[in-house]
């Protein structure tokens, strides 16, 4: 599953988990917690929290934050900034994700949608445009981050990193639910989940 979500082979630790609806430390003041739909990599629970996460203290850590969409689109803004779209917000959270001042050596941000949206010749979603922009030219990521009106965090123990340097660690990937369900790892429920997907996972445009 890690290879599908990141698009490349990863070193999988013995404590690797799949995290759902978890919250990294926010990189901007006044901004609410970012709820990451799914996260994998060198991640541990932040002490004293139920859903908070932090970077595991290992050599050359990697993380993957996923934005999962079915028919819905990414939000074009947040409560305190009309220009901050949901995808660039997730990218910034992934780049700023750290543990004890140490950042991930490899950062993956993955969009997960039905296959039909990835292969569509006609675009109907904002994320289709933004993903292409950010994938082709990282300067578009910098542009959209720089127009954010929210103040960067100034916590002494968690300073805001130089994002121009952090961008060198970023990989963007687009995976599909089709790939995930057809390649479920072996487990007691994998066969039943795959059967459910084939029988009930239909969506408009699925082949």
GROMACS elastic network, one bead per residue, 0.5 to 0.9 nm:
[ bonds ]
;  ai    aj funct       b0    kb
    1     4     6  0.51242   500
    1     5     6  0.62254   500
    1     6     6  0.86015   500
    1   180     6  0.69396   500
    1   183     6  0.72439   500
    1   184     6  0.68942   500
    1   185     6  0.68162   500
    2     5     6  0.51540   500
    2     6     6  0.60031   500
    2     7     6  0.79389   500
    2     8     6  0.79696   500
    2     9     6  0.75076   500
    2    10     6  0.69984   500
    2    12     6  0.84502   500
    2    40     6  0.72824   500
    2    41     6  0.81363   500
    2    64     6  0.85066   500
    3     6     6  0.52439   500
    3     7     6  0.51717   500
    3     8     6  0.50173   500
    3     9     6  0.52814   500
    3    10     6  0.67975   500
    4     7     6  0.53124   500
    4     8     6  0.74130   500
    4     9     6  0.88761   500
    4   175     6  0.66487   500
    4   176     6  0.87270   500
    4   179     6  0.72674   500
    4   180     6  0.71042   500
    4   183     6  0.85102   500
    5     8     6  0.82492   500
    5    40     6  0.87964   500
    5    64     6  0.75698   500
    5    66     6  0.79323   500
    5   108     6  0.84174   500
    5   109     6  0.87075   500
    5   110     6  0.63980   500
    5   111     6  0.85966   500
    5   112     6  0.82362   500
    5   173     6  0.72648   500
    5   174     6  0.77749   500
    5   175     6  0.60553   500
    5   176     6  0.87813   500
    5   180     6  0.83287   500
    6     9     6  0.78194   500
    6    10     6  0.83024   500
    6    64     6  0.68337   500
    6   108     6  0.60891   500
    6   109     6  0.77691   500
    6   110     6  0.68591   500
    6   171     6  0.79563   500
    6   172     6  0.79913   500
    6   173     6  0.62429   500
    6   174     6  0.84994   500
    6   175     6  0.82667   500
    7   172     6  0.89324   500
    7   173     6  0.65271   500
    7   174     6  0.84031   500
    7   175     6  0.81491   500
   10    41     6  0.87873   500
   10    62     6  0.83749   500
   11    62     6  0.87889   500
   12    15     6  0.82338   500
   12    16     6  0.64302   500
   12    41     6  0.77213   500
   12    42     6  0.85942   500
   13    16     6  0.54001   500
   13    41     6  0.83811   500
   13    42     6  0.76843   500
   14    17     6  0.89884   500
   15    42     6  0.83722   500
   16    40     6  0.73017   500
   16    41     6  0.64186   500
   16    42     6  0.68588   500
   16    43     6  0.77916   500
   17    39     6  0.85502   500
   17    40     6  0.63448   500
   17    41     6  0.74157   500
   17    42     6  0.85756   500
   17    43     6  0.79104   500
   17    44     6  0.88001   500
   18    38     6  0.70503   500
   18    39     6  0.61307   500
   18    40     6  0.52141   500
   18    41     6  0.80747   500
   19    22     6  0.65690   500
   19    36     6  0.85958   500
   19    37     6  0.81103   500
   19    38     6  0.55101   500
   19    40     6  0.62321   500
   19    43     6  0.85375   500
   20    35     6  0.87096   500
   20    36     6  0.70323   500
   20    37     6  0.55113   500
   20    39     6  0.65065   500
   20    51     6  0.87641   500
   21    34     6  0.89921   500
   21    35     6  0.53160   500
   21    36     6  0.51486   500
   21    38     6  0.62073   500
   21    39     6  0.82375   500
   21    51     6  0.73109   500
   22    34     6  0.80000   500
   22    35     6  0.54064   500
   22    36     6  0.52937   500
   22    37     6  0.70397   500
   22    38     6  0.74845   500
   22    39     6  0.76741   500
   22    50     6  0.86855   500
   22    52     6  0.58760   500
   22    53     6  0.65620   500
   23    26     6  0.80446   500
   23    33     6  0.61809   500
   23    34     6  0.56529   500
   23    35     6  0.50232   500
   23    36     6  0.61575   500
   23    51     6  0.58894   500
   23    53     6  0.59621   500
   23    54     6  0.88496   500
   24    27     6  0.87653   500
   24    33     6  0.75044   500
   24    34     6  0.69203   500
   24    35     6  0.78407   500
   24    36     6  0.79531   500
   24    46     6  0.85504   500
   24    51     6  0.85910   500
   24    52     6  0.57889   500
   24    53     6  0.51869   500
   24    54     6  0.64110   500
   24    93     6  0.70853   500
   24    94     6  0.83104   500
   24    96     6  0.89260   500
   24    97     6  0.65698   500
   24    98     6  0.86267   500
   25    33     6  0.74364   500
   25    34     6  0.82656   500
   25    52     6  0.74359   500
   25    53     6  0.75729   500
   25    54     6  0.76911   500
   25    93     6  0.78581   500
   25    96     6  0.84200   500
   25    97     6  0.71417   500
   25    98     6  0.84660   500
   26    29     6  0.74628   500
   26    31     6  0.71589   500
   26    32     6  0.74004   500
   26    33     6  0.59753   500
   26    34     6  0.68783   500
   26    93     6  0.68122   500
   26    96     6  0.84264   500
   26    97     6  0.86882   500
   26   153     6  0.77941   500
   27    31     6  0.82376   500
   27    92     6  0.74996   500
   27    93     6  0.63629   500
   27    96     6  0.65348   500
   27    97     6  0.84430   500
   27   151     6  0.88104   500
   27   152     6  0.61562   500
   27   153     6  0.54149   500
   27   154     6  0.88864   500
   27   158     6  0.89759   500
   27   159     6  0.88825   500
   27   160     6  0.68535   500
   28    31     6  0.57423   500
   28    32     6  0.86417   500
   28   150     6  0.59981   500
   28   151     6  0.56399   500
   28   154     6  0.87182   500
   28   160     6  0.87499   500
   29    32     6  0.83681   500
   29   150     6  0.63636   500
   29   151     6  0.54830   500
   29   152     6  0.60752   500
   29   153     6  0.55059   500
   29   154     6  0.83774   500
   30    80     6  0.77330   500
   30   150     6  0.71081   500
   30   151     6  0.78627   500
   31    34     6  0.83601   500
   31    78     6  0.81921   500
   31    79     6  0.77218   500
   31    80     6  0.71287   500
   31   150     6  0.73861   500
   32    79     6  0.84434   500
   34    89     6  0.81123   500
   34    90     6  0.74553   500
   34    93     6  0.77013   500
   35    38     6  0.88244   500
   35    90     6  0.89686   500
   36    39     6  0.66688   500
   36    65     6  0.64712   500
   36    66     6  0.66164   500
   36    67     6  0.69166   500
   36    68     6  0.89580   500
   36    90     6  0.76061   500
   37    65     6  0.77056   500
   37    66     6  0.60160   500
   37    67     6  0.58298   500
   37    68     6  0.62000   500
   38    64     6  0.82921   500
   38    65     6  0.61914   500
   38    66     6  0.51494   500
   38    67     6  0.71534   500
   38    68     6  0.76229   500
   39    43     6  0.82107   500
   39    63     6  0.72853   500
   39    64     6  0.55172   500
   39    66     6  0.60283   500
   40    43     6  0.69303   500
   40    62     6  0.86039   500
   40    63     6  0.59369   500
   40    64     6  0.52926   500
   40    65     6  0.69071   500
   40    66     6  0.86281   500
   41    55     6  0.87808   500
   41    56     6  0.87646   500
   41    61     6  0.75294   500
   41    62     6  0.55137   500
   41    64     6  0.60505   500
   41    65     6  0.88530   500
   42    54     6  0.87769   500
   42    55     6  0.60972   500
   42    56     6  0.51161   500
   42    57     6  0.79689   500
   42    58     6  0.75519   500
   42    61     6  0.56365   500
   42    62     6  0.57482   500
   42    63     6  0.59290   500
   42    64     6  0.89633   500
   42   104     6  0.83739   500
   43    53     6  0.65949   500
   43    54     6  0.59002   500
   43    56     6  0.50216   500
   43    57     6  0.87784   500
   43    61     6  0.87180   500
   43    62     6  0.85400   500
   43    63     6  0.71596   500
   44    47     6  0.88944   500
   44    52     6  0.87019   500
   44    53     6  0.56800   500
   44    54     6  0.55633   500
   44    55     6  0.61921   500
   44    56     6  0.55594   500
   44    57     6  0.89909   500
   45    48     6  0.85674   500
   45    49     6  0.73381   500
   45    50     6  0.77150   500
   45    51     6  0.71319   500
   45    52     6  0.58674   500
   45    54     6  0.60775   500
   45    55     6  0.85411   500
   45    56     6  0.88147   500
   46    49     6  0.58364   500
   46    50     6  0.79944   500
   46    51     6  0.77731   500
   46    52     6  0.50320   500
   46    54     6  0.53275   500
   46    55     6  0.86522   500
   47    50     6  0.84672   500
   47    52     6  0.78624   500
   47    53     6  0.83204   500
   47    54     6  0.87631   500
   48    52     6  0.83622   500
   49    52     6  0.53435   500
   49    53     6  0.81928   500
   50    53     6  0.88189   500
   53    97     6  0.89499   500
   54    97     6  0.70109   500
   54    98     6  0.60873   500
   54    99     6  0.53547   500
   54   100     6  0.86462   500
   55    58     6  0.86109   500
   55    61     6  0.77535   500
   55    62     6  0.86848   500
   55    63     6  0.81690   500
   55    97     6  0.67912   500
   55    98     6  0.50502   500
   55   100     6  0.80854   500
   55   102     6  0.77378   500
   55   103     6  0.73836   500
   55   104     6  0.73216   500
   56    61     6  0.72353   500
   56    98     6  0.83710   500
   56    99     6  0.64959   500
   57    61     6  0.76466   500
   57    99     6  0.68883   500
   57   100     6  0.81338   500
   57   102     6  0.79701   500
   58    61     6  0.58527   500
   59   105     6  0.87772   500
   60   104     6  0.68340   500
   60   105     6  0.52984   500
   60   106     6  0.76840   500
   61   103     6  0.78176   500
   61   104     6  0.50009   500
   61   105     6  0.55621   500
   61   106     6  0.68148   500
   61   107     6  0.89170   500
   62   103     6  0.88219   500
   62   104     6  0.51381   500
   62   105     6  0.57822   500
   62   107     6  0.58815   500
   62   108     6  0.78532   500
   63    94     6  0.76986   500
   63    97     6  0.86843   500
   63   104     6  0.65727   500
   63   105     6  0.84968   500
   63   106     6  0.65725   500
   63   107     6  0.52947   500
   63   108     6  0.61530   500
   63   109     6  0.84603   500
   64    94     6  0.76751   500
   64   106     6  0.85166   500
   64   107     6  0.60496   500
   64   109     6  0.56112   500
   64   110     6  0.70171   500
   65    90     6  0.74475   500
   65    91     6  0.81469   500
   65    93     6  0.87593   500
   65    94     6  0.65024   500
   65   107     6  0.81513   500
   65   108     6  0.63740   500
   65   109     6  0.50019   500
   65   110     6  0.62523   500
   65   111     6  0.87439   500
   66    90     6  0.82613   500
   66   108     6  0.83211   500
   66   109     6  0.58274   500
   66   111     6  0.57644   500
   66   112     6  0.68281   500
   67    74     6  0.86536   500
   67    86     6  0.87410   500
   67    87     6  0.74911   500
   67    90     6  0.77145   500
   67   109     6  0.78110   500
   67   110     6  0.62802   500
   67   112     6  0.60695   500
   67   113     6  0.86019   500
   68   110     6  0.84389   500
   68   111     6  0.61892   500
   68   113     6  0.62469   500
   69    72     6  0.58286   500
   69    73     6  0.67621   500
   69    74     6  0.77620   500
   69   111     6  0.76907   500
   69   112     6  0.61081   500
   69   113     6  0.50979   500
   69   114     6  0.78316   500
   70    73     6  0.81473   500
   70   112     6  0.82088   500
   70   113     6  0.56208   500
   70   114     6  0.63101   500
   70   177     6  0.87602   500
   71   113     6  0.80790   500
   71   114     6  0.81549   500
   72    75     6  0.89807   500
   72   125     6  0.82751   500
   73    76     6  0.86781   500
   73   124     6  0.88510   500
   73   125     6  0.57310   500
   73   126     6  0.65048   500
   73   127     6  0.66723   500
   74    77     6  0.88501   500
   74    85     6  0.71094   500
   74    86     6  0.55433   500
   74    87     6  0.68070   500
   74   125     6  0.78551   500
   74   126     6  0.66496   500
   74   127     6  0.60686   500
   75    78     6  0.73857   500
   75    84     6  0.86321   500
   75    85     6  0.57825   500
   75    86     6  0.52367   500
   75    87     6  0.81815   500
   75   126     6  0.84714   500
   76    82     6  0.73188   500
   76    83     6  0.68932   500
   76    84     6  0.65462   500
   76    86     6  0.63710   500
   76    87     6  0.87939   500
   76   126     6  0.77787   500
   77    80     6  0.81816   500
   77    81     6  0.61014   500
   77    83     6  0.54341   500
   77    86     6  0.67683   500
   78    81     6  0.53256   500
   78    82     6  0.61270   500
   78    83     6  0.77513   500
   78    84     6  0.60317   500
   78    85     6  0.69659   500
   78    86     6  0.75337   500
   78    89     6  0.89849   500
   79    82     6  0.73410   500
   80    84     6  0.88011   500
   80   149     6  0.79200   500
   80   150     6  0.72978   500
   81    84     6  0.57096   500
   81    85     6  0.88674   500
   81   148     6  0.67235   500
   81   149     6  0.61298   500
   81   150     6  0.70158   500
   82    85     6  0.80526   500
   82   148     6  0.87454   500
   82   149     6  0.88828   500
   83   144     6  0.77834   500
   83   147     6  0.73060   500
   83   148     6  0.67760   500
   83   149     6  0.83917   500
   84    87     6  0.85564   500
   84    88     6  0.70213   500
   84    89     6  0.66855   500
   84   144     6  0.71558   500
   84   145     6  0.76590   500
   84   147     6  0.79920   500
   84   148     6  0.61533   500
   84   149     6  0.85637   500
   85    88     6  0.57552   500
   85    89     6  0.62759   500
   85    90     6  0.88816   500
   85   144     6  0.83994   500
   86    89     6  0.50799   500
   86    90     6  0.63056   500
   86    91     6  0.87588   500
   86   127     6  0.88392   500
   87    90     6  0.51752   500
   87    91     6  0.62872   500
   87    92     6  0.87415   500
   87   109     6  0.88793   500
   87   111     6  0.85003   500
   87   127     6  0.72842   500
   87   130     6  0.77288   500
   87   131     6  0.80735   500
   88    92     6  0.61473   500
   88    93     6  0.85731   500
   88   130     6  0.85280   500
   88   134     6  0.87656   500
   88   141     6  0.67981   500
   88   144     6  0.71298   500
   88   145     6  0.70715   500
   89    92     6  0.52115   500
   89    93     6  0.62811   500
   89    94     6  0.87078   500
   89   145     6  0.80753   500
   90    93     6  0.50560   500
   90    94     6  0.61832   500
   90    95     6  0.86637   500
   90   109     6  0.75848   500
   91    94     6  0.51401   500
   91    95     6  0.62190   500
   91    96     6  0.86220   500
   91   107     6  0.89550   500
   91   108     6  0.85841   500
   91   109     6  0.62956   500
   91   141     6  0.84536   500
   91   170     6  0.84893   500
   91   172     6  0.89775   500
   92    95     6  0.51143   500
   92    96     6  0.60778   500
   92    97     6  0.84354   500
   92   145     6  0.76715   500
   92   163     6  0.81445   500
   93    96     6  0.51657   500
   93    97     6  0.59209   500
   94    97     6  0.51135   500
   94    98     6  0.86919   500
   94   104     6  0.87293   500
   94   107     6  0.66127   500
   94   108     6  0.76985   500
   94   109     6  0.71860   500
   94   170     6  0.87434   500
   95    98     6  0.83604   500
   95   103     6  0.78175   500
   95   104     6  0.78319   500
   95   107     6  0.66670   500
   95   108     6  0.89851   500
   95   161     6  0.82901   500
   95   163     6  0.72015   500
   95   166     6  0.61195   500
   95   167     6  0.72895   500
   95   169     6  0.81163   500
   95   170     6  0.74312   500
   96   103     6  0.72298   500
   96   104     6  0.87807   500
   96   160     6  0.70307   500
   96   161     6  0.65047   500
   96   163     6  0.80459   500
   96   166     6  0.81751   500
   97   102     6  0.86241   500
   97   103     6  0.63243   500
   97   104     6  0.72262   500
   98   101     6  0.59645   500
   98   102     6  0.53039   500
   98   104     6  0.66846   500
   98   158     6  0.80999   500
   99   102     6  0.52534   500
   99   103     6  0.67160   500
   99   104     6  0.87573   500
   99   158     6  0.86948   500
  100   103     6  0.85861   500
  100   157     6  0.75783   500
  100   158     6  0.77515   500
  101   157     6  0.69581   500
  101   158     6  0.62268   500
  101   159     6  0.80391   500
  103   106     6  0.87749   500
  103   166     6  0.87488   500
  104   107     6  0.62535   500
  104   169     6  0.80458   500
  105   166     6  0.89136   500
  105   169     6  0.62626   500
  106   168     6  0.88293   500
  106   169     6  0.50560   500
  106   170     6  0.64761   500
  106   171     6  0.77368   500
  107   166     6  0.87954   500
  107   167     6  0.87362   500
  107   169     6  0.56527   500
  107   171     6  0.61693   500
  107   172     6  0.85584   500
  108   169     6  0.82732   500
  108   170     6  0.58425   500
  108   172     6  0.58344   500
  108   173     6  0.72006   500
  109   170     6  0.74968   500
  109   171     6  0.64492   500
  109   172     6  0.51081   500
  109   173     6  0.63630   500
  109   174     6  0.85784   500
  110   171     6  0.84026   500
  110   172     6  0.58659   500
  110   174     6  0.54578   500
  110   175     6  0.67834   500
  111   127     6  0.85414   500
  111   131     6  0.82818   500
  111   172     6  0.80530   500
  111   173     6  0.63957   500
  111   175     6  0.61458   500
  111   176     6  0.80317   500
  112   115     6  0.88225   500
  112   173     6  0.86647   500
  112   174     6  0.59675   500
  112   176     6  0.50613   500
  112   177     6  0.65502   500
  113   116     6  0.81417   500
  113   117     6  0.67461   500
  113   118     6  0.73165   500
  113   174     6  0.78445   500
  113   175     6  0.67932   500
  113   177     6  0.60091   500
  113   178     6  0.86468   500
  114   117     6  0.59571   500
  114   118     6  0.72455   500
  114   175     6  0.84848   500
  114   176     6  0.52501   500
  114   177     6  0.54442   500
  114   178     6  0.66325   500
  114   203     6  0.80349   500
  114   206     6  0.80440   500
  115   118     6  0.52741   500
  115   119     6  0.63547   500
  115   120     6  0.84276   500
  115   175     6  0.80411   500
  115   176     6  0.53003   500
  115   177     6  0.70277   500
  115   178     6  0.64410   500
  115   179     6  0.83976   500
  115   205     6  0.87754   500
  115   206     6  0.74331   500
  116   119     6  0.53544   500
  116   120     6  0.57139   500
  116   176     6  0.88956   500
  116   203     6  0.88803   500
  116   204     6  0.82733   500
  116   205     6  0.60218   500
  116   206     6  0.63847   500
  116   207     6  0.86185   500
  117   120     6  0.51057   500
  117   121     6  0.86888   500
  117   122     6  0.88563   500
  117   123     6  0.77315   500
  117   124     6  0.83352   500
  117   125     6  0.82284   500
  117   128     6  0.78015   500
  118   121     6  0.88184   500
  118   128     6  0.76126   500
  118   174     6  0.75511   500
  118   175     6  0.83663   500
  118   176     6  0.78405   500
  119   122     6  0.89350   500
  120   123     6  0.64529   500
  120   124     6  0.88255   500
  123   126     6  0.81341   500
  123   128     6  0.65344   500
  123   129     6  0.77439   500
  124   127     6  0.88924   500
  124   128     6  0.76511   500
  125   128     6  0.55164   500
  125   129     6  0.73110   500
  126   129     6  0.54511   500
  126   130     6  0.62898   500
  126   131     6  0.85391   500
  127   131     6  0.56534   500
  127   132     6  0.82868   500
  128   131     6  0.54408   500
  128   132     6  0.63821   500
  128   133     6  0.87773   500
  129   132     6  0.53487   500
  129   133     6  0.62460   500
  129   134     6  0.87368   500
  130   133     6  0.50093   500
  130   134     6  0.60472   500
  130   135     6  0.83645   500
  130   140     6  0.87849   500
  131   134     6  0.52863   500
  131   135     6  0.59429   500
  131   136     6  0.85159   500
  131   172     6  0.80378   500
  131   173     6  0.87802   500
  131   174     6  0.84096   500
  132   135     6  0.51493   500
  132   136     6  0.60645   500
  132   137     6  0.85140   500
  133   136     6  0.54603   500
  133   137     6  0.61451   500
  133   138     6  0.78786   500
  133   139     6  0.89582   500
  133   140     6  0.63669   500
  133   141     6  0.80954   500
  134   137     6  0.54654   500
  134   138     6  0.54142   500
  134   139     6  0.76387   500
  134   140     6  0.56990   500
  134   141     6  0.56607   500
  134   172     6  0.80433   500
  135   138     6  0.67200   500
  135   140     6  0.89292   500
  135   141     6  0.89876   500
  135   171     6  0.83213   500
  135   172     6  0.63844   500
  135   173     6  0.84740   500
  136   140     6  0.86884   500
  137   140     6  0.59802   500
  137   141     6  0.77521   500
  138   141     6  0.51758   500
  138   142     6  0.65867   500
  138   143     6  0.87014   500
  138   167     6  0.75015   500
  139   143     6  0.60218   500
  139   144     6  0.86348   500
  140   144     6  0.61905   500
  140   145     6  0.85110   500
  141   144     6  0.53039   500
  141   145     6  0.61370   500
  141   146     6  0.85387   500
  141   167     6  0.88012   500
  142   145     6  0.51104   500
  142   146     6  0.59672   500
  142   147     6  0.87362   500
  142   163     6  0.78968   500
  142   164     6  0.74240   500
  142   167     6  0.87777   500
  143   146     6  0.52429   500
  143   147     6  0.65353   500
  144   147     6  0.55068   500
  144   148     6  0.69110   500
  145   148     6  0.54961   500
  146   149     6  0.82127   500
  147   150     6  0.89657   500
  148   151     6  0.80644   500
  151   154     6  0.85760   500
  152   159     6  0.88061   500
  152   160     6  0.64910   500
  153   158     6  0.78689   500
  153   159     6  0.66904   500
  153   160     6  0.59170   500
  154   157     6  0.86913   500
  154   158     6  0.73121   500
  154   159     6  0.56121   500
  154   160     6  0.66278   500
  155   158     6  0.50991   500
  155   159     6  0.55281   500
  155   160     6  0.80213   500
  156   159     6  0.57909   500
  158   161     6  0.86202   500
  160   163     6  0.83813   500
  161   164     6  0.87703   500
  161   165     6  0.82434   500
  161   166     6  0.74712   500
  162   165     6  0.55972   500
  162   166     6  0.64114   500
  162   167     6  0.88892   500
  163   167     6  0.59159   500
  163   168     6  0.88773   500
  164   167     6  0.54572   500
  164   168     6  0.74902   500
  165   168     6  0.58763   500
  165   169     6  0.79531   500
  166   169     6  0.55960   500
  166   170     6  0.71039   500
  167   170     6  0.51144   500
  167   171     6  0.85219   500
  168   171     6  0.84542   500
  175   178     6  0.84977   500
  175   179     6  0.70256   500
  175   180     6  0.79134   500
  176   179     6  0.53498   500
  176   180     6  0.65223   500
  176   181     6  0.88675   500
  177   180     6  0.50107   500
  177   181     6  0.60852   500
  177   182     6  0.83805   500
  178   181     6  0.55141   500
  178   182     6  0.60847   500
  178   183     6  0.85399   500
  178   197     6  0.86058   500
  178   201     6  0.89293   500
  179   182     6  0.52920   500
  179   183     6  0.60621   500
  179   184     6  0.85579   500
  180   183     6  0.53167   500
  180   184     6  0.60412   500
  181   184     6  0.54689   500
  181   190     6  0.86842   500
  181   193     6  0.74463   500
  181   194     6  0.58008   500
  181   197     6  0.67391   500
  181   198     6  0.87252   500
  182   194     6  0.65113   500
  182   197     6  0.85196   500
  182   198     6  0.89311   500
  183   194     6  0.85984   500
  184   187     6  0.82628   500
  184   190     6  0.60836   500
  184   191     6  0.84571   500
  184   193     6  0.83880   500
  184   194     6  0.75343   500
  185   190     6  0.68930   500
  186   189     6  0.81871   500
  186   190     6  0.60299   500
  186   191     6  0.82837   500
  187   190     6  0.51656   500
  187   191     6  0.79170   500
  188   191     6  0.75372   500
  188   192     6  0.84520   500
  189   192     6  0.53483   500
  189   193     6  0.61325   500
  189   194     6  0.86377   500
  190   193     6  0.51125   500
  190   194     6  0.60963   500
  190   195     6  0.85487   500
  191   194     6  0.51578   500
  191   195     6  0.61579   500
  191   196     6  0.86104   500
  192   195     6  0.50029   500
  192   196     6  0.60839   500
  192   197     6  0.85774   500
  193   196     6  0.50259   500
  193   197     6  0.61707   500
  193   198     6  0.86908   500
  194   197     6  0.50859   500
  194   198     6  0.62873   500
  194   199     6  0.86850   500
  195   198     6  0.52019   500
  195   199     6  0.61958   500
  195   200     6  0.83994   500
  196   199     6  0.51860   500
  196   200     6  0.56418   500
  196   201     6  0.70027   500
  197   200     6  0.53427   500
  197   202     6  0.77142   500
  198   201     6  0.58133   500
  198   202     6  0.74533   500
  199   202     6  0.73438   500
  200   203     6  0.88579   500
  202   205     6  0.84941   500
  202   206     6  0.63870   500
  202   207     6  0.88278   500
  203   206     6  0.55601   500
  204   207     6  0.89228   500
